[in-house]
Amino acid sequence: MSEPVIVRTQRDLRGGVWEWRGYGKTIAFVPTMGALHEGHLSLIKLAKKSADRVIASIFVNPTQFAPGEDFESYPRTEKSDVAKLASAGCDMVYIPRQGSMYNAHHATQIKVGGVAENLETDHRPTFFEGVALVVTKLLNRVAPDIAIFGEKDYQQLATIRRLVADLDMPIKIVGAPIARDDHGLALSSRNQYFDVNGLNKARALNKIMFDCAKQIRGGQDIAKATDKAKHELLTAGYSGIDYVTVACANSLELAHSGQVSKPSRLLIAAHCEGVRLIDNCAV
């Protein structure tokens, strides 16, 4: 197992990328906020199959956290993260310093419409502005051929695809399947906040979600099926529900009632033991 090159400046990052380009190598990029788990490593492994060289970034992005969210307490585990990336075959790790990403004079914002509206932004209004900004900066710095994002953050994936298409970035955006634990819970860096009781409650979410999707596929009215899922989540001990809804898989146009007539996703965001969980599946 070879150690990945660790770079912390744009100069070193671009120097490594230019050297690879000089040898005709293709580059895949996996941006992360660290606190890595097997879901992240599955993205690295997919990247290894997609390009000659793989770069991952580790940066806890302040612009996507709202006041009162867990920016300060978000896990920062650089040493173990780098070891995990090495085990997955990552070639370079970009760890930009905070001040180098947003200097004192930074004043630019990016707002994506369409797929970035509703759902998450109903509850985290500035979230996708922060995501769009940091992803744009990272893609500009790395200049990869391919960038890989997990489907767990489905609206985020759709937003990044829209961003890249609208800004004419010559980068292929690849969505990777959701990685789950042995009980079906979607892997997340925030799962480590749970104690044993909380983890058991959390694992009810995917079961309720897949059952709801099955009912909708079988012809159940969307509103009835999603209302039933909300009730089951609250019964399972969830403290609050932001949304349980069906949307078009491509446009994310919401479907509030009736039956599905085109490829769709069931998307859920709910609160369990102080942790906000999101998940989704095809309908």
C-alpha positions as CSV (number, residue, x, y, z in Angstrom):
1,M,0.0,0.0,0.0
2,S,1.6,3.3,-1.1
3,E,1.0,6.5,0.7
4,P,-0.9,9.2,-1.2
5,V,0.8,12.5,-1.8
6,I,-0.6,15.2,0.6
7,V,-0.8,18.7,-0.7
8,R,-2.0,21.8,1.1
9,T,-1.5,24.6,-1.4
10,Q,-2.9,25.3,-4.9
11,R,0.7,25.5,-6.3
12,D,1.5,21.9,-5.1
13,L,-1.9,20.6,-6.2
14,R,-1.7,22.1,-9.7
15,G,2.0,21.0,-10.0
16,G,1.0,17.4,-9.4
17,V,-2.0,17.6,-11.7
18,W,0.1,19.2,-14.5
19,E,2.7,16.5,-14.1
20,W,0.1,13.7,-14.5
21,R,-1.4,15.6,-17.5
22,G,2.0,15.7,-19.1
23,Y,2.0,11.9,-19.1
24,G,-1.5,11.8,-20.5
25,K,-3.2,10.6,-17.3
26,T,-6.9,11.0,-16.6
27,I,-7.9,12.3,-13.2
28,A,-10.9,11.5,-11.0
29,F,-11.8,13.7,-8.0
30,V,-13.7,12.8,-4.8
31,P,-14.4,15.8,-2.5
32,T,-15.0,15.0,1.1
33,M,-15.3,16.8,4.5
34,G,-13.3,14.0,6.2
35,A,-14.5,11.7,9.0
36,L,-14.3,9.1,6.3
37,H,-16.2,5.8,6.3
38,E,-16.7,2.9,3.9
39,G,-19.1,5.0,1.9
40,H,-16.4,7.5,1.0
41,L,-14.0,4.6,0.3
42,S,-16.5,3.1,-2.2
43,L,-16.3,6.4,-4.1
44,I,-12.5,6.2,-4.2
45,K,-12.7,2.6,-5.5
46,L,-15.2,3.7,-8.2
47,A,-12.8,6.6,-9.1
48,K,-9.9,4.1,-9.4
49,K,-12.0,2.3,-12.1
50,S,-12.8,5.5,-13.9
51,A,-9.5,7.3,-14.3
52,D,-5.7,6.8,-14.1
53,R,-5.2,8.9,-11.0
54,V,-7.5,9.7,-8.0
55,I,-7.5,12.9,-5.9
56,A,-9.5,13.3,-2.8
57,S,-10.0,16.5,-0.8
58,I,-10.6,16.9,2.9
59,F,-12.2,20.3,3.8
60,V,-15.0,21.0,6.4
61,N,-16.7,23.8,4.4
62,P,-18.1,26.5,6.7
63,T,-20.3,28.1,4.1
64,Q,-22.7,25.1,4.0
65,F,-23.3,25.1,7.8
66,A,-26.1,27.3,9.1
67,P,-25.8,29.0,12.5
68,G,-26.4,26.4,15.3
69,E,-25.3,23.5,13.1
70,D,-22.4,21.3,14.0
71,F,-19.5,23.1,12.1
72,E,-17.3,23.4,15.3
73,S,-18.0,19.9,16.5
74,Y,-17.9,18.1,13.1
75,P,-15.4,15.3,13.3
76,R,-11.9,16.1,12.1
77,T,-9.8,13.0,11.8
78,E,-7.1,13.8,9.3
79,K,-4.6,11.2,10.2
80,S,-7.0,8.3,10.1
81,D,-8.7,9.7,7.0
82,V,-5.4,9.7,5.1
83,A,-4.7,6.1,6.2
84,K,-8.1,5.1,4.9
85,L,-7.6,6.9,1.6
86,A,-4.2,5.1,1.2
87,S,-5.9,1.7,1.8
88,A,-8.4,2.5,-1.0
89,G,-5.7,3.5,-3.5
90,C,-6.0,7.3,-3.5
91,D,-3.1,8.9,-5.2
92,M,-3.3,12.5,-3.8
93,V,-5.1,14.1,-0.9
94,Y,-5.7,17.9,-1.1
95,I,-6.2,19.4,2.4
96,P,-6.5,23.2,1.8
97,R,-6.0,25.5,4.7
98,Q,-9.1,27.4,5.8
99,G,-7.8,30.8,4.9
100,S,-6.7,29.7,1.5
101,M,-10.3,28.7,0.5
102,Y,-12.0,31.9,1.7
103,N,-9.7,34.8,2.2
104,A,-10.6,38.1,4.0
105,H,-11.8,39.7,0.7
106,H,-13.9,36.8,-0.5
107,A,-17.3,38.2,-1.6
108,T,-18.7,35.9,-4.4
109,Q,-21.8,33.7,-3.9
110,I,-23.3,31.1,-6.3
111,K,-27.0,30.3,-6.4
112,V,-28.3,27.3,-8.3
113,G,-32.0,27.3,-9.2
114,G,-34.3,24.5,-10.3
115,V,-33.2,21.2,-8.7
116,A,-31.7,23.2,-5.8
117,E,-35.0,24.6,-4.7
118,N,-37.4,23.0,-2.2
119,L,-36.7,19.9,-0.1
120,E,-33.3,20.7,1.7
121,T,-33.6,24.4,1.1
122,D,-37.0,24.5,2.9
123,H,-35.0,23.7,6.0
124,R,-31.5,24.8,5.3
125,P,-32.0,27.9,3.1
126,T,-28.3,28.6,2.3
127,F,-27.0,25.0,2.2
128,F,-26.7,24.7,-1.6
129,E,-25.2,28.1,-2.0
130,G,-22.4,26.9,0.3
131,V,-22.1,23.6,-1.5
132,A,-22.1,25.2,-5.0
133,L,-19.4,27.7,-4.0
134,V,-17.0,25.2,-2.5
135,V,-17.6,22.6,-5.2
136,T,-16.9,25.2,-7.9
137,K,-13.7,26.3,-6.2
138,L,-12.5,22.7,-5.8
139,L,-13.4,21.7,-9.3
140,N,-11.5,24.8,-10.6
141,R,-8.5,24.0,-8.6
142,V,-8.3,20.3,-9.3
143,A,-9.6,20.4,-12.9
144,P,-10.5,16.7,-13.0
145,D,-11.9,14.7,-15.9
146,I,-14.4,13.1,-13.6
147,A,-15.9,14.0,-10.2
148,I,-17.7,11.4,-8.1
149,F,-20.5,12.2,-5.5
150,G,-22.6,9.8,-3.5
151,E,-26.3,9.4,-4.3
152,K,-27.2,9.6,-0.6
153,D,-27.2,13.4,-1.0
154,Y,-29.4,13.1,-4.0
155,Q,-30.5,16.7,-4.3
156,Q,-26.9,17.8,-3.8
157,L,-25.8,15.5,-6.7
158,A,-28.6,16.9,-8.9
159,T,-27.5,20.5,-7.9
160,I,-23.9,19.8,-8.8
161,R,-24.8,18.3,-12.2
162,R,-26.9,21.4,-12.9
163,L,-24.1,23.7,-11.8
164,V,-21.5,22.0,-14.0
165,A,-23.8,21.9,-17.0
166,D,-24.8,25.5,-16.7
167,L,-21.2,26.8,-16.2
168,D,-19.9,24.7,-19.1
169,M,-17.3,22.9,-17.0
170,P,-15.7,20.0,-19.0
171,I,-16.2,17.5,-16.1
172,K,-18.2,14.4,-16.0
173,I,-20.2,14.1,-12.8
174,V,-20.8,10.5,-11.6
175,G,-23.3,9.5,-9.0
176,A,-22.3,6.5,-6.8
177,P,-24.7,4.1,-5.2
178,I,-25.5,4.6,-1.5
179,A,-23.3,2.6,0.8
180,R,-25.2,1.0,3.7
181,D,-24.4,-0.9,6.9
182,D,-25.5,-4.5,7.5
183,H,-28.9,-3.2,8.7
184,G,-29.4,-1.0,5.6
185,L,-28.7,2.3,7.3
186,A,-27.0,4.8,4.9
187,L,-23.5,5.4,6.0
188,S,-22.8,8.9,7.2
189,S,-20.0,10.6,9.2
190,R,-22.7,11.8,11.6
191,N,-23.7,8.2,12.5
192,Q,-20.9,8.2,15.0
193,Y,-23.0,10.7,17.1
194,F,-25.4,7.8,18.0
195,D,-25.3,5.6,21.1
196,V,-26.5,2.0,20.7
197,N,-30.2,3.0,21.4
198,G,-30.0,5.9,18.8
199,L,-28.4,3.6,16.2
200,N,-31.2,1.1,16.6
201,K,-33.8,3.9,16.1
202,A,-31.9,5.2,13.1
203,R,-31.9,1.8,11.4
204,A,-35.7,2.0,11.2
205,L,-35.5,4.8,8.6
206,N,-34.4,2.7,5.6
207,K,-36.9,-0.1,6.4
208,I,-39.7,2.4,6.4
209,M,-38.4,4.1,3.3
210,F,-38.1,1.0,1.2
211,D,-41.6,-0.2,2.4
212,C,-43.1,3.1,1.4
213,A,-41.4,3.0,-2.1
214,K,-42.8,-0.6,-2.5
215,Q,-46.3,0.6,-1.8
216,I,-46.0,3.5,-4.2
217,R,-44.7,1.2,-6.9
218,G,-47.6,-1.1,-6.3
219,G,-50.1,1.7,-7.0
220,Q,-50.7,3.2,-3.6
221,D,-51.5,7.0,-3.6
222,I,-48.3,9.0,-2.9
223,A,-49.9,11.1,-0.2
224,K,-51.3,8.1,1.6
225,A,-48.0,6.1,1.4
226,T,-45.8,9.0,2.6
227,D,-48.2,10.0,5.4
228,K,-48.0,6.4,6.6
229,A,-44.2,6.5,6.5
230,K,-44.2,9.8,8.5
231,H,-46.4,8.1,11.2
232,E,-44.1,5.1,11.3
233,L,-41.0,7.2,11.8
234,L,-42.6,9.1,14.7
235,T,-43.7,5.8,16.2
236,A,-40.2,4.5,15.8
237,G,-38.9,7.4,18.0
238,Y,-38.0,10.0,15.5
239,S,-38.4,13.5,17.0
240,G,-39.2,15.4,13.8
241,I,-39.6,15.0,10.1
242,D,-38.5,17.6,7.5
243,Y,-39.9,15.8,4.5
244,V,-41.0,12.4,3.2
245,T,-41.8,13.0,-0.5
246,V,-41.6,11.8,-4.0
247,A,-39.9,13.8,-6.8
248,C,-39.0,13.3,-10.5
249,A,-35.6,11.6,-10.6
250,N,-34.2,14.2,-13.0
251,S,-36.0,17.5,-12.4
252,L,-36.8,16.9,-8.7
253,E,-40.3,18.3,-9.4
254,L,-42.4,17.2,-6.4
255,A,-45.3,14.7,-6.8
256,H,-47.7,15.3,-3.9
257,S,-50.4,12.8,-4.7
258,G,-51.6,10.3,-7.3
259,Q,-49.4,7.5,-8.7
260,V,-45.9,7.7,-10.2
261,S,-45.8,8.0,-14.0
262,K,-42.1,8.5,-14.6
263,P,-38.8,7.6,-12.9
264,S,-38.9,9.0,-9.4
265,R,-37.1,9.1,-6.1
266,L,-38.5,8.8,-2.6
267,L,-36.6,11.3,-0.4
268,I,-36.6,11.5,3.4
269,A,-35.1,13.8,6.0
270,A,-35.8,13.2,9.6
271,H,-34.4,13.8,13.1
272,C,-33.3,11.0,15.4
273,E,-31.7,11.5,18.8
274,G,-30.4,14.9,17.8
275,V,-29.0,13.8,14.4
276,R,-30.5,14.8,11.1
277,L,-30.7,11.8,8.7
278,I,-31.3,11.9,5.0
279,D,-31.9,9.0,2.6
280,N,-33.5,8.2,-0.7
281,C,-34.3,5.3,-3.1
282,A,-35.8,4.8,-6.5
283,V,-39.5,4.4,-6.8
